[in-house]
Amino acid sequence: MKIGYYFFVFLASAVFLACSDNGNYNDLESDSVSVSVSLKGLSASRATGPTDVYTKDTKNVESVCINITDVNGKIIVYRQISKSTALNSDWVALTESGDGLKFINVPKSVSKVYVYGNPGEDVVDNVISTDIKKQQGSGVIYYGVDEDLTPIQNEPIDPNPTSGQTYTADVSIVPIVARMQIKSISFENTGSFKFSREINGVAEEATVSWTGFSAVLKGIYFNNFYFKYNKPGILDDLYQNTTFQSHITDGMWLFDRTSTMDASDYASYVNYANGVYNDLPLQEADKCYAFNFFPGTAMPTIHLDLDQINVTGMTSTNTAVFNPDLVKNARFANIVKFYKDIDTEMTPADFKPGTIYNMDIKVVPMLDNDLSNIQYNILIHVTIEPWVEETIIPDFDFVQ
């Protein structure tokens, strides 16, 4: 999925507009203003393989809903505008004219302007209520608000000069989701790492080395994510599996809810046919393994399901700390930590809506036989392609 953001400019003259199924025009004030709006920057089946790579320039908004409210959030006027190429359309005026789309004769009590992209049926009475299953691909919900309208100005003001006075509102809308994109997966053929753990209250360390490492990829599973989203920022229904048993089965990625939920369509990649998990490609040009998620208080995790694991020449300077023989029973590479830089570990709060996190994953042979006994075993370089660009670097944490 690709994510982008849009910038709106609103001019309000004595009356405003709003977006909801319950718009009420009966309480319009005789003392009214106008509003001009411009929007800049706009011109699911089960995943069995990589999808298209998105960038910060990918934007897919087919319609916008504009809600104009008073200081208490009461919707005064609403407007829903669908994408159009007609030169005289509201869409072109909103997104391409530069001057914007003016809403005339709006009550002077206007205070805030809310804008929703791709609202569908998930925006009602100025509240977003949706789930991650619906927020896939690039046509996700975008959201933004201007809660501080600029001082009123006297007309005439373009576009469509009129009488009275006009407010200006500036709104940037961004997707309500973030997106992780795995662009490539590879196996570190040779190398070493230091691994430490506490034994009988004493911290001990081992240096682990190997001379060969290969495997095939059977599945990618996204874990520890919120399913439900309710504006303003209320996330609910955390999907979290601590074991693969009874959860990775028959091509499904099951979570124990009130009833068992299969999240394979939007939270896993497998190529399952005739009872067999077929190999997944490690890399394809201009493709990635991508997951949309709602940033919140939970740290998402990614689990690589491996097969035909072959590690040669593995040694450990302290087998009580790290026993190379245990690798024979390993299956999963569990990605559970990310870093902004080499020394700064990310927290869940560092993940932002409207941000694309790109990863190239290099796996080292410190694997596990399940999902919960996490060993920090993936070396990842991550760059962000958001509307505000950053760089993050996930790294190993060889401490247990």
C-alpha positions as CSV (number, residue, x, y, z in Angstrom):
1,M,0.0,0.0,0.0
2,K,1.2,3.5,-0.7
3,I,0.6,6.4,1.5
4,G,0.6,10.2,0.8
5,Y,-0.7,13.3,2.3
6,Y,-2.8,16.2,1.1
7,F,-2.9,19.8,2.0
8,F,-6.1,21.9,2.1
9,V,-6.6,25.6,2.3
10,F,-10.0,26.8,3.4
11,L,-11.3,30.4,3.0
12,A,-14.4,31.1,5.0
13,S,-16.7,34.1,4.5
14,A,-19.7,34.5,6.7
15,V,-20.9,30.8,6.4
16,F,-19.2,27.3,6.5
17,L,-19.9,23.6,5.6
18,A,-19.6,20.2,7.3
19,C,-19.6,16.4,6.5
20,S,-21.9,13.8,8.1
21,D,-24.9,11.7,7.4
22,N,-26.9,14.0,9.6
23,G,-26.1,17.5,8.2
24,N,-28.5,20.1,9.6
25,Y,-29.2,23.3,7.7
26,N,-32.1,24.5,9.8
27,D,-30.0,26.4,12.3
28,L,-28.0,28.6,9.9
29,E,-27.4,32.1,11.3
30,S,-28.3,35.2,9.6
31,D,-24.8,36.5,10.4
32,S,-22.8,34.4,8.1
33,V,-19.5,34.1,6.3
34,S,-18.0,32.2,3.3
35,V,-15.4,29.4,3.1
36,S,-13.0,28.6,0.4
37,V,-11.2,25.2,0.3
38,S,-8.2,24.0,-1.7
39,L,-6.6,20.6,-1.6
40,K,-3.0,20.3,-2.9
41,G,-1.0,17.2,-3.8
42,L,-3.8,15.1,-5.3
43,S,-3.7,14.8,-9.0
44,A,-8.6,-8.0,-0.5
45,S,-7.7,-11.4,-1.2
46,R,-5.1,-13.5,0.6
47,A,-1.6,-12.3,-0.1
48,T,0.4,-15.1,-1.7
49,G,3.4,-13.1,-2.8
50,P,5.0,-9.6,-2.7
51,T,2.9,-6.6,-3.5
52,D,3.7,-3.2,-5.1
53,V,6.2,-0.9,-3.3
54,Y,4.6,2.3,-2.2
55,T,6.5,5.6,-1.7
56,K,5.7,8.9,-0.2
57,D,4.4,10.1,-3.6
58,T,1.7,7.4,-3.7
59,K,-1.7,9.0,-3.0
60,N,-5.0,7.5,-3.7
61,V,-8.0,9.6,-2.6
62,E,-11.2,9.1,-4.6
63,S,-13.4,11.4,-2.5
64,V,-13.3,13.8,0.4
65,C,-15.7,14.7,3.1
66,I,-15.5,18.2,4.6
67,N,-17.1,18.8,8.0
68,I,-17.3,22.4,9.4
69,T,-18.2,22.7,13.1
70,D,-18.6,25.2,15.8
71,V,-16.2,25.4,18.8
72,N,-18.1,22.5,20.5
73,G,-17.7,20.2,17.5
74,K,-21.3,20.5,16.3
75,I,-21.5,20.0,12.6
76,I,-22.8,23.1,10.9
77,V,-22.4,22.1,7.3
78,Y,-20.9,19.2,5.4
79,R,-19.9,18.5,1.8
80,Q,-18.8,15.3,0.1
81,I,-16.8,15.7,-3.1
82,S,-15.9,12.9,-5.5
83,K,-12.9,12.8,-7.7
84,S,-13.6,14.3,-11.2
85,T,-11.6,15.4,-14.2
86,A,-14.3,17.9,-15.4
87,L,-12.7,21.4,-15.5
88,N,-15.7,23.0,-13.8
89,S,-16.0,20.4,-11.1
90,D,-15.7,21.0,-7.3
91,W,-12.8,18.4,-7.3
92,V,-10.7,20.4,-9.7
93,A,-11.4,23.6,-7.9
94,L,-10.5,21.9,-4.6
95,T,-7.3,20.1,-5.8
96,E,-5.9,21.9,-8.8
97,S,-7.1,25.5,-9.1
98,G,-4.8,26.9,-6.4
99,D,-7.5,29.3,-5.2
100,G,-9.7,26.5,-3.7
101,L,-13.4,25.8,-3.5
102,K,-15.4,28.5,-1.7
103,F,-18.4,27.7,0.5
104,I,-20.6,30.8,0.7
105,N,-23.0,31.9,3.5
106,V,-21.8,29.7,6.3
107,P,-22.8,30.6,9.9
108,K,-20.2,32.8,11.6
109,S,-20.0,30.5,14.5
110,V,-17.7,28.2,12.5
111,S,-14.6,27.3,14.4
112,K,-13.1,24.0,13.0
113,V,-12.7,22.3,9.7
114,Y,-12.4,18.5,9.5
115,V,-11.4,16.7,6.3
116,Y,-11.7,13.0,5.6
117,G,-10.3,11.3,2.5
118,N,-12.0,8.1,1.3
119,P,-14.6,8.2,4.1
120,G,-16.8,5.5,2.7
121,E,-19.3,4.5,5.4
122,D,-16.8,4.7,8.2
123,V,-17.2,8.4,8.9
124,V,-20.5,9.3,10.7
125,D,-21.2,12.4,12.7
126,N,-17.5,13.4,12.5
127,V,-16.3,10.1,14.0
128,I,-14.2,7.5,12.2
129,S,-15.1,3.9,13.1
130,T,-13.2,1.3,11.1
131,D,-10.9,-1.7,11.3
132,I,-7.6,-2.7,9.8
133,K,-9.2,-5.2,7.5
134,K,-10.9,-2.3,5.7
135,Q,-7.7,-0.2,5.7
136,Q,-5.7,-2.1,3.1
137,G,-4.1,-1.1,-0.2
138,S,-3.6,2.6,-0.9
139,G,-7.3,3.7,-0.7
140,V,-7.2,4.1,3.1
141,I,-8.9,6.8,5.1
142,Y,-7.1,10.1,5.3
143,Y,-7.8,12.6,8.1
144,G,-6.9,16.1,9.1
145,V,-8.3,19.1,11.0
146,D,-7.8,22.8,11.4
147,E,-8.9,23.9,14.9
148,D,-7.6,27.4,14.6
149,L,-9.0,29.3,11.6
150,T,-7.1,32.4,10.5
151,P,-8.5,35.8,11.2
152,I,-11.5,36.9,9.1
153,Q,-10.9,38.9,5.9
154,N,-13.1,41.2,3.9
155,E,-14.3,40.2,0.5
156,P,-13.7,40.3,-2.5
157,I,-11.4,37.3,-2.3
158,D,-10.7,34.8,-5.0
159,P,-12.1,32.4,-6.0
160,N,-15.6,33.6,-6.8
161,P,-15.4,37.0,-5.1
162,T,-18.5,37.8,-3.1
163,S,-19.7,40.1,-0.4
164,G,-19.2,39.7,3.3
165,Q,-16.1,38.2,5.1
166,T,-14.0,35.1,4.6
167,Y,-12.1,32.7,6.9
168,T,-9.0,30.8,5.8
169,A,-8.4,27.2,7.1
170,D,-5.3,25.2,6.5
171,V,-5.7,21.4,6.7
172,S,-3.2,18.6,6.0
173,I,-4.7,15.1,5.8
174,V,-2.6,11.9,6.3
175,P,-3.6,8.3,6.3
176,I,-4.8,6.9,9.6
177,V,-2.5,3.9,9.2
178,A,1.3,3.4,9.1
179,R,2.8,0.9,6.7
180,M,5.7,-1.5,7.0
181,Q,7.3,-2.7,3.8
182,I,9.9,-5.5,3.6
183,K,11.7,-5.0,0.4
184,S,14.1,-7.9,0.7
185,I,15.1,-10.8,2.9
186,S,18.5,-12.4,2.9
187,F,20.6,-14.8,5.1
188,E,23.9,-13.8,6.5
189,N,26.1,-16.5,5.2
190,T,28.9,-16.1,7.7
191,G,29.6,-13.9,10.7
192,S,29.4,-13.7,14.5
193,F,27.5,-12.0,17.3
194,K,27.8,-11.7,21.0
195,F,24.9,-13.2,23.0
196,S,24.3,-12.6,26.8
197,R,22.0,-14.0,29.3
198,E,21.6,-14.2,33.1
199,I,22.4,-17.5,34.7
200,N,21.8,-17.9,38.4
201,G,21.8,-14.1,38.8
202,V,25.0,-13.6,37.0
203,A,25.3,-12.0,33.5
204,E,27.3,-14.2,31.2
205,E,28.2,-13.8,27.5
206,A,29.1,-16.0,24.6
207,T,30.6,-15.2,21.2
208,V,28.7,-17.2,18.5
209,S,30.2,-17.7,15.0
210,W,29.1,-19.6,11.9
211,T,30.5,-20.3,8.4
212,G,27.3,-21.0,6.4
213,F,23.6,-20.2,6.7
214,S,20.7,-20.8,4.3
215,A,17.0,-21.4,4.5
216,V,13.8,-21.0,2.5
217,L,10.9,-18.7,3.4
218,K,7.5,-20.3,4.0
219,G,5.5,-17.5,5.5
220,I,5.5,-14.0,6.9
221,Y,3.2,-13.1,9.8
222,F,2.3,-9.7,11.3
223,N,1.5,-9.8,15.0
224,N,0.6,-7.6,18.0
225,F,-1.5,-5.1,16.2
226,Y,-4.8,-3.3,16.8
227,F,-7.8,-4.4,14.8
228,K,-10.3,-1.5,15.5
229,Y,-9.8,2.3,15.2
230,N,-12.2,4.9,16.5
231,K,-11.4,8.6,16.2
232,P,-10.3,10.4,18.2
233,G,-7.4,7.9,18.5
234,I,-9.1,5.1,20.4
235,L,-7.6,1.7,19.4
236,D,-9.2,-1.6,20.5
237,D,-9.0,-5.3,20.0
238,L,-5.3,-6.1,20.1
239,Y,-4.4,-9.1,18.0
240,Q,-1.6,-11.0,19.6
241,N,-0.4,-14.6,19.2
242,T,2.3,-16.0,21.6
243,T,2.5,-19.4,19.8
244,F,2.2,-20.7,16.3
245,Q,0.4,-23.8,17.5
246,S,-3.3,-23.8,16.4
247,H,-2.7,-20.4,14.9
248,I,-0.7,-21.1,11.8
249,T,-2.7,-23.9,10.1
250,D,-4.1,-24.7,6.7
251,G,-2.9,-21.4,5.2
252,M,-4.7,-19.4,7.9
253,W,-3.3,-17.0,10.6
254,L,-5.8,-17.4,13.4
255,F,-6.3,-15.3,16.5
256,D,-8.3,-16.3,19.6
257,R,-11.1,-13.7,19.9
258,T,-14.7,-14.2,21.0
259,S,-14.8,-16.3,17.9
260,T,-11.6,-17.5,16.1
261,M,-10.5,-14.8,13.5
262,D,-8.5,-15.5,10.4
263,A,-6.2,-12.6,9.6
264,S,-4.4,-14.2,6.8
265,D,-5.8,-11.8,4.2
266,Y,-4.2,-8.7,5.7
267,A,-1.6,-9.9,8.3
268,S,0.3,-12.7,6.6
269,Y,1.9,-13.8,3.3
270,V,1.8,-17.5,2.4
271,N,1.5,-19.5,-0.8
272,Y,-0.6,-22.4,0.4
273,A,-2.1,-24.9,-2.0
274,N,-3.2,-28.5,-1.8
275,G,-2.1,-28.8,1.8
276,V,1.4,-27.5,1.1
277,Y,3.1,-24.2,2.1
278,N,5.2,-23.3,-1.0
279,D,8.3,-21.2,-0.9
280,L,8.0,-17.4,-1.0
281,P,10.5,-15.2,-3.0
282,L,13.0,-13.4,-0.9
283,Q,13.0,-10.4,-3.2
284,E,11.3,-9.2,-6.4
285,A,12.0,-5.9,-8.3
286,D,9.6,-3.1,-7.2
287,K,7.7,-5.5,-4.9
288,C,7.6,-5.9,-1.1
289,Y,5.8,-7.6,1.7
290,A,3.7,-4.9,3.3
291,F,1.5,-4.5,6.3
292,N,-0.8,-1.6,7.2
293,F,-1.3,-1.0,10.9
294,F,-2.8,1.5,13.4
295,P,0.1,3.0,15.5
296,G,-0.7,2.8,19.2
297,T,0.7,1.5,22.4
298,A,1.6,-1.9,21.2
299,M,4.9,-2.7,19.4
300,P,4.1,-4.7,16.2
301,T,6.2,-7.9,15.6
302,I,7.0,-9.8,12.4
303,H,7.6,-13.5,12.3
304,L,9.4,-15.2,9.4
305,D,8.5,-18.9,9.1
306,L,11.6,-20.7,7.8
307,D,12.3,-24.2,6.5
308,Q,15.3,-26.2,5.3
309,I,17.4,-24.3,7.7
310,N,21.1,-25.2,7.2
311,V,23.7,-23.7,9.5
312,T,27.3,-24.9,9.2
313,G,30.4,-24.3,11.3
314,M,28.5,-22.8,14.3
315,T,30.5,-22.5,17.5
316,S,29.9,-20.8,20.8
317,T,32.4,-19.8,23.4
318,N,30.0,-20.6,26.2
319,T,27.4,-23.3,25.4
320,A,25.6,-22.6,28.7
321,V,24.7,-19.2,27.4
322,F,24.1,-20.2,23.7
323,N,24.0,-23.8,22.6
324,P,24.4,-24.2,18.8
325,D,22.7,-27.6,18.9
326,L,19.4,-25.9,19.7
327,V,19.4,-24.2,16.2
328,K,18.5,-27.6,14.8
329,N,15.0,-27.3,16.2
330,A,14.5,-23.7,15.2
331,R,11.8,-22.4,12.8
332,F,11.1,-18.7,13.3
333,A,13.0,-15.5,12.9
334,N,11.2,-13.0,15.1
335,I,11.5,-9.3,14.5
336,V,10.6,-7.4,17.6
337,K,12.8,-4.3,17.9
338,F,13.5,-1.3,15.7
339,Y,15.9,1.5,16.1
340,K,15.9,5.2,15.0
341,D,19.7,5.0,14.9
342,I,22.3,2.6,16.3
343,D,21.8,3.7,19.9
344,T,18.1,4.8,20.0
345,E,15.5,2.0,20.3
346,M,12.0,2.9,19.0
347,T,9.0,2.8,21.2
348,P,5.4,2.2,19.9
349,A,4.9,6.0,20.2
350,D,7.6,6.5,17.5
351,F,5.4,4.9,14.8
352,K,3.3,7.6,13.2
353,P,0.2,7.4,10.9
354,G,0.9,8.3,7.3
355,T,4.5,6.9,7.5
356,I,6.0,4.1,5.4
357,Y,8.7,2.1,7.1
358,N,11.0,0.3,4.5
359,M,13.1,-2.6,5.6
360,D,15.8,-4.9,4.1
361,I,16.0,-7.8,6.4
362,K,19.2,-9.8,6.9
363,V,18.7,-12.9,9.0
364,V,21.4,-14.4,11.3
365,P,21.1,-17.9,12.7
366,M,19.8,-17.0,16.2
367,L,16.4,-18.4,15.6
368,D,13.6,-19.8,17.7
369,N,11.1,-22.6,17.7
370,D,8.0,-20.4,18.5
371,L,6.8,-16.8,18.5
372,S,6.9,-15.9,22.2
373,N,10.4,-16.9,23.4
374,I,11.7,-13.9,21.4
375,Q,15.3,-13.8,20.5
376,Y,16.3,-10.6,18.7
377,N,17.5,-12.2,15.6
378,I,17.1,-10.0,12.6
379,L,19.4,-7.3,11.4
380,I,17.3,-4.7,9.6
381,H,18.0,-1.4,8.0
382,V,14.9,0.7,7.8
383,T,14.2,4.0,6.1
384,I,11.0,5.9,6.4
385,E,9.2,7.3,3.4
386,P,6.5,9.5,5.0
387,W,5.3,12.9,4.3
388,V,8.0,13.9,6.7
389,E,11.0,11.7,5.9
390,E,13.2,10.0,8.5
391,T,15.5,7.0,8.8
392,I,15.3,4.2,11.4
393,I,17.7,1.3,11.9
394,P,16.4,-1.9,13.6
395,D,19.2,-3.9,15.1
396,F,20.1,-7.0,17.2
397,D,19.6,-7.2,20.9
398,F,21.4,-10.3,21.9
399,V,20.4,-10.2,25.6
400,Q,18.1,-12.6,27.4
